[in-house]
Amino acid sequence: MKSSIVFCFLLVLSCAQSEQEPVEGERIISLSPSITATMADIGGLTFVVGRSAFCNVGDMEIPAVGDLYEIDYERLLLLRPTKVFVQKTTAGIDAHLQQLAQEKVFTLHTWELDRINDIKLLHDDLQSLLGLQDNPMQLTLDETDIALPSPILVMTPGSDRGAGLCFGKNTYLDDVLTMMGGTNALRENGWVSLSLEDIAILNPAAILLVSDSSFTVGDGFASLNITVIPFIHEDVLIPSSKIVNVARALQQKLAEK
């Protein structure tokens, strides 16, 4: 069955190429908003011919070919990519993408993007893969005497009753908090969903609510009698090389408290 699917994909590709000019130069499809945002940061968007439905930087006229979980393979192949970039998740990489890469239809490049070092690796790899200026990503923060509340729970606003998604250990915002000398209230790894009752039991010194757009702190948080620090930045929820700007803005925000 898989062989038949691949044959059909290759047939579509062959027909498309017979009607168009041969591929010249890199043609990138990015199936990750984080990867696309990093490509924008390094000046690599000119190579992008296809994007995920959730990519919100660059030319929105660039065709969307799906996301990590659902891919329009006919559209993807008609775009004749030379490389496909994917973010690794716990669900793994789509088997059809891997099979097409094995058939040398394109080369497949994948990255984990959980932590700051993962983002640095992505940034530097993309510069190398695309032949761009070698300018390694640097994330440094000013030395300050900020007296941070300890520990801090870092999370998205969520709903008034349901709270949001929390950033546990070994996540990129946990790394940023650690760089500032802060302590994460969560000891679990990864992203954790907590109810307001869970937060009350955890009883952090402060809650840092992070969002990429304006929001209202719900009454549920107010009822916890815990200091809430809202932080809004358009790139805070996407683990890309723009985390450099996020970290500096967050340090400035916390210095004001």
C-alpha positions in Angstrom: 0.0 0.0 0.0 2.8 2.4 0.9 4.6 1.7 -2.4 1.4 2.6 -4.3 1.1 5.8 -2.4 4.7 6.8 -3.1 4.3 5.9 -6.8 1.3 8.2 -7.1 3.2 11.0 -5.3 6.1 10.6 -7.7 3.8 10.5 -10.7 2.3 13.8 -9.6 5.8 15.2 -9.2 6.9 14.0 -12.6 3.9 15.5 -14.3 4.4 18.8 -12.5 8.1 19.0 -13.5 7.3 18.2 -17.1 5.1 21.3 -17.4 7.4 23.7 -15.5 11.0 24.9 -15.7 13.6 22.7 -13.9 14.3 23.4 -10.3 17.1 25.8 -9.7 18.5 26.7 -6.3 17.0 25.7 -2.9 13.2 25.4 -2.6 12.3 25.0 1.1 9.1 23.8 2.7 8.9 24.5 6.4 6.3 22.6 8.4 7.1 24.4 11.6 6.3 28.0 12.7 9.5 27.9 14.8 11.7 27.0 11.9 10.0 29.6 9.6 10.5 32.3 12.2 14.1 31.4 12.6 14.6 31.5 8.8 13.1 35.0 8.8 15.5 35.9 11.5 18.5 34.9 9.4 17.3 36.3 6.1 16.4 32.9 4.6 12.7 33.4 3.7 13.6 33.9 0.0 14.1 30.1 -0.1 10.7 29.3 1.3 8.1 28.0 -1.3 5.8 26.3 1.1 4.9 26.7 4.8 2.7 25.3 7.6 -0.8 26.6 8.1 0.4 28.1 11.4 3.4 30.1 10.0 2.7 33.8 10.5 5.9 35.5 9.2 6.8 36.3 5.6 4.6 36.3 2.6 1.2 34.9 3.5 0.7 34.2 -0.2 3.2 31.3 0.1 1.1 28.1 -0.1 0.3 26.3 3.1 0.8 22.6 2.7 -0.5 21.5 6.2 1.3 21.1 9.5 3.1 18.4 11.5 -0.1 16.3 11.8 -1.8 16.7 8.4 0.0 17.3 5.1 -1.4 18.0 1.6 1.1 15.8 -0.3 -0.2 16.7 -3.7 0.4 20.4 -3.1 3.7 19.7 -1.4 5.1 17.8 -4.4 3.8 20.3 -6.9 6.0 22.9 -5.1 9.0 20.7 -6.0 10.9 21.2 -2.7 14.6 20.5 -2.5 14.4 20.4 1.3 11.7 19.9 3.8 12.2 21.2 7.4 10.3 19.6 10.3 10.2 20.0 14.0 10.5 16.8 15.9 7.6 16.0 18.3 6.8 13.1 20.7 4.5 11.8 17.9 7.5 11.3 15.6 8.0 12.3 12.0 5.3 11.5 9.4 6.2 8.1 7.7 5.3 9.4 4.2 7.7 12.3 4.5 10.4 9.9 5.5 9.7 7.6 2.7 9.7 10.4 0.1 13.1 11.5 1.5 14.4 7.9 1.2 13.3 8.0 -2.5 15.4 11.2 -2.8 12.4 13.4 -3.8 13.8 15.9 -1.3 16.1 15.9 1.7 14.4 15.9 5.1 15.8 17.8 8.0 14.4 17.6 11.5 15.1 19.4 14.8 14.0 19.1 18.4 13.0 22.6 19.6 12.4 22.2 23.3 15.4 24.1 24.9 17.6 27.1 24.2 20.4 24.8 22.9 18.0 23.2 20.5 17.1 26.6 19.1 20.8 27.6 18.8 21.5 24.3 16.9 18.6 25.1 14.5 19.8 28.6 13.9 23.3 27.6 13.1 22.3 24.6 11.0 20.0 26.7 8.9 22.8 29.2 8.2 25.0 26.3 7.0 22.3 24.5 5.0 21.3 27.6 3.1 24.8 29.0 2.7 24.1 32.1 4.6 26.6 34.2 6.7 28.0 32.2 9.6 26.9 34.2 12.6 26.2 31.8 15.5 23.3 32.6 17.7 24.2 34.3 21.0 21.9 34.7 24.0 23.4 36.7 26.7 21.6 38.8 29.4 22.8 41.9 31.2 24.0 41.4 34.7 21.4 42.8 37.1 20.5 42.7 40.7 16.9 41.8 40.1 15.4 40.2 43.2 13.1 37.6 41.5 10.3 36.0 43.5 11.1 32.4 44.1 9.8 30.0 42.8 8.0 31.3 39.7 5.3 29.4 37.8 5.6 30.1 34.1 2.4 29.5 32.1 -0.1 30.7 29.4 -3.3 32.4 30.6 -5.7 29.7 29.6 -9.3 30.2 30.6 -10.6 31.7 33.8 -11.5 28.3 35.3 -9.0 26.0 33.5 -5.7 27.9 33.8 -3.2 27.3 31.1 -0.2 25.3 29.9 2.8 25.5 32.2 6.5 25.5 31.2 8.2 22.8 33.3 11.9 21.9 33.5 13.9 21.5 30.3 11.8 23.9 28.3 13.1 27.0 26.6 11.4 29.4 29.0 12.7 27.4 32.0 16.2 27.9 30.5 15.6 31.7 30.2 14.3 31.8 33.8 17.4 29.9 35.0 19.7 32.3 33.1 18.1 35.2 35.1 18.8 33.4 38.4 15.1 32.4 38.8 13.7 29.1 40.0 10.9 27.2 38.3 8.0 26.2 40.6 7.5 23.1 38.5 9.9 20.1 38.9 8.3 18.1 36.1 9.9 18.1 32.6 8.2 19.5 29.6 4.8 21.2 29.3 2.3 20.5 32.1 -1.4 21.3 32.3 -2.5 22.5 35.8 -5.9 23.4 37.2 -6.3 26.4 39.5 -6.6 23.9 42.3 -3.2 22.4 41.4 -1.7 25.9 41.3 -3.1 26.7 44.8 -1.5 23.5 46.2 1.8 24.3 44.4 1.7 27.8 45.9 4.4 29.5 43.9 5.7 33.0 44.9 4.5 34.4 41.6 2.8 33.4 38.4 4.3 34.6 35.1 1.6 34.6 32.5 3.1 34.6 29.0 1.1 35.3 25.8 1.7 36.5 22.3 -1.4 38.8 22.4 -3.2 40.9 25.0 -5.3 39.2 27.5 -7.2 39.8 30.7 -6.2 38.1 33.9 -9.2 36.1 35.0 -10.8 36.2 38.4 -9.7 32.7 39.0 -6.1 33.8 39.3 -7.0 36.7 41.5 -8.7 34.2 43.9 -5.3 32.4 44.4 -3.8 35.4 46.2 -0.6 34.9 44.3 1.3 37.7 42.6 0.6 37.6 38.8 3.0 39.1 36.3 1.6 39.4 32.8 4.2 39.3 29.9 3.2 39.8 26.3 5.6 39.3 23.4 4.7 38.2 19.9 7.4 35.6 19.8 7.2 34.1 23.4 5.2 31.0 22.4 7.3 30.0 19.4 10.7 28.4 20.2 12.7 30.2 17.5 15.9 32.3 17.4 13.7 35.3 18.3 13.9 34.0 21.9 16.9 36.3 22.1 14.6 39.3 22.0 12.0 37.6 24.2 14.6 36.9 26.9 15.8 40.5 27.0 12.2 41.9 27.1 11.4 39.5 29.9 14.4 40.5 31.9 13.4 44.2 31.5 9.8 43.3 32.5 10.9 41.5 35.7 13.3 44.4 36.5 10.3 46.7 36.7 8.6 44.6 39.4 
